[in-house]
Amino acid sequence: MTVALTGLIRTGRITADLTRTLTNVGIAFALSVFFGSLGGILIHGVPRLRSALDPYFASYYAVPFFVFYPVLIAMFGVTDAPIIIIAFMFSIVAMTVSTISALDRVPTVLLKAARVARMGPVATALRIKLPSALPQLFTGIKLAIAYSFIGVIASEFILSSSGLGYVISYSYNNLDNRTMYALMLLVVVLVTTINMTVYACEQRILSRRGLLQ
């Protein structure tokens, strides 16, 4: 697997596919983090809305998102947009739920200080809640990375004519096991490396705040 992967990288056979997959993952991840954290803040601030949505969050991942791909193709054509949307649908709720959970852990004394300083809801969220909740938000960020990769690569199996998912599927159908297993190793290495980088950032922030044992 390692030898085959080295050969693929050296010859540049997968450069375009790797670039396309990572671009789609990056877009889906960025959108899920932005809208997931924003949605989490809004839902956390409206208790009735949170109570109404909690059951849907609990059962969200039971929905087979890939049943929507014919509709997405009809709307956006055979482009990267359906792939990004499916990956976004996979990852946004993980980020939203993690944001809500993180905001639940914001110390009450900080919220009281914000009220004493007469800070508005937006200022309180940006200057008090989010900085205080940042260590717990890393859980959602790590999940969003994993779900973005899952959504993009799985979508490429059925929706794309390029990308790592497509090449893995093509290699499987043509009994090219060397390429298939090499690319599977590449995906594992990529996700592990990215998550380890995020974990290192998380530990650094926690150590600065004196939260590590």
DAFENZI-V681490 format. One record per residue. N is the residue number from 1. SS is DSSP state (h for helix, s for strand, l for the rest). D_LAST is the distance of its C-alpha to the last C-alpha in Angstrom with 1 decimal. Layout:
N | SS | D_LAST
N | SS | D_LAST
//
This chain:
1 | l | 39.3
2 | h | 37.8
3 | h | 41.3
4 | h | 42.7
5 | h | 39.9
6 | h | 40.4
7 | h | 44.1
8 | h | 43.6
9 | h | 41.4
10 | h | 43.8
11 | h | 46.9
12 | l | 45.4
13 | l | 46.5
14 | l | 43.4
15 | h | 42.6
16 | h | 44.2
17 | h | 42.8
18 | h | 39.2
19 | h | 39.7
20 | h | 41.0
21 | h | 38.2
22 | h | 35.4
23 | h | 37.3
24 | h | 37.6
25 | h | 34.0
26 | h | 33.0
27 | h | 35.3
28 | h | 34.3
29 | h | 30.6
30 | h | 31.2
31 | h | 33.5
32 | h | 31.1
33 | h | 28.2
34 | h | 30.5
35 | h | 32.5
36 | h | 29.7
37 | h | 27.5
38 | h | 30.7
39 | h | 31.8
40 | h | 28.5
41 | h | 28.9
42 | h | 32.5
43 | h | 32.0
44 | h | 29.2
45 | l | 31.5
46 | l | 34.4
47 | h | 33.5
48 | h | 36.8
49 | h | 36.4
50 | h | 33.0
51 | h | 34.5
52 | h | 37.3
53 | h | 35.2
54 | h | 32.6
55 | h | 34.9
56 | h | 35.8
57 | h | 32.2
58 | h | 31.7
59 | h | 34.8
60 | h | 34.7
61 | h | 33.9
62 | h | 36.8
63 | l | 39.2
64 | l | 40.7
65 | h | 40.4
66 | h | 42.8
67 | h | 45.7
68 | h | 45.7
69 | h | 46.4
70 | h | 50.2
71 | h | 50.0
72 | h | 47.7
73 | h | 50.1
74 | h | 53.0
75 | h | 51.4
76 | h | 49.9
77 | l | 51.8
78 | l | 50.5
79 | l | 48.0
80 | h | 44.3
81 | h | 44.0
82 | h | 44.0
83 | h | 41.4
84 | h | 39.1
85 | h | 39.8
86 | h | 39.0
87 | h | 35.7
88 | h | 35.0
89 | h | 35.9
90 | h | 33.4
91 | h | 30.4
92 | h | 31.0
93 | h | 30.2
94 | h | 26.8
95 | h | 26.0
96 | h | 27.7
97 | h | 25.9
98 | h | 22.5
99 | h | 23.5
100 | h | 24.7
101 | h | 21.6
102 | h | 19.5
103 | h | 22.1
104 | h | 21.8
105 | l | 18.3
106 | l | 19.5
107 | l | 19.2
108 | h | 22.7
109 | h | 22.8
110 | h | 22.8
111 | h | 25.7
112 | h | 27.5
113 | h | 27.2
114 | h | 28.7
115 | h | 31.6
116 | h | 32.2
117 | l | 32.4
118 | l | 34.8
119 | l | 33.1
120 | l | 34.7
121 | h | 33.1
122 | h | 32.9
123 | h | 31.4
124 | h | 28.8
125 | h | 27.8
126 | h | 27.7
127 | h | 26.3
128 | h | 24.0
129 | h | 23.2
130 | h | 22.7
131 | h | 20.5
132 | h | 18.2
133 | h | 18.3
134 | h | 17.9
135 | h | 14.4
136 | h | 15.9
137 | h | 19.1
138 | h | 17.9
139 | h | 18.4
140 | h | 22.0
141 | h | 22.5
142 | h | 21.6
143 | h | 23.9
144 | h | 26.5
145 | h | 26.6
146 | h | 27.1
147 | h | 29.7
148 | h | 31.5
149 | h | 32.0
150 | h | 33.2
151 | h | 35.5
152 | h | 37.1
153 | h | 37.6
154 | h | 38.9
155 | h | 41.2
156 | h | 42.5
157 | h | 43.8
158 | h | 46.3
159 | h | 46.5
160 | l | 46.7
161 | l | 48.9
162 | l | 46.2
163 | l | 42.4
164 | h | 40.3
165 | h | 40.8
166 | h | 44.5
167 | h | 44.7
168 | h | 42.8
169 | h | 45.1
170 | h | 48.2
171 | h | 47.2
172 | h | 46.8
173 | h | 50.2
174 | l | 51.8
175 | l | 50.3
176 | l | 48.6
177 | h | 45.7
178 | h | 44.7
179 | h | 44.1
180 | h | 42.5
181 | h | 39.9
182 | h | 39.3
183 | h | 38.5
184 | h | 36.3
185 | h | 34.3
186 | h | 34.2
187 | h | 32.8
188 | h | 30.0
189 | h | 29.2
190 | h | 29.4
191 | h | 27.1
192 | h | 24.5
193 | h | 24.6
194 | h | 24.4
195 | h | 21.5
196 | h | 19.6
197 | h | 20.4
198 | h | 19.2
199 | h | 15.9
200 | h | 15.6
201 | h | 16.5
202 | h | 14.0
203 | h | 11.0
204 | h | 12.8
205 | h | 13.2
206 | h | 9.7
207 | h | 8.8
208 | h | 12.0
209 | l | 11.2
210 | l | 8.0
211 | l | 6.5
212 | l | 3.8
213 | l | 0.0
//
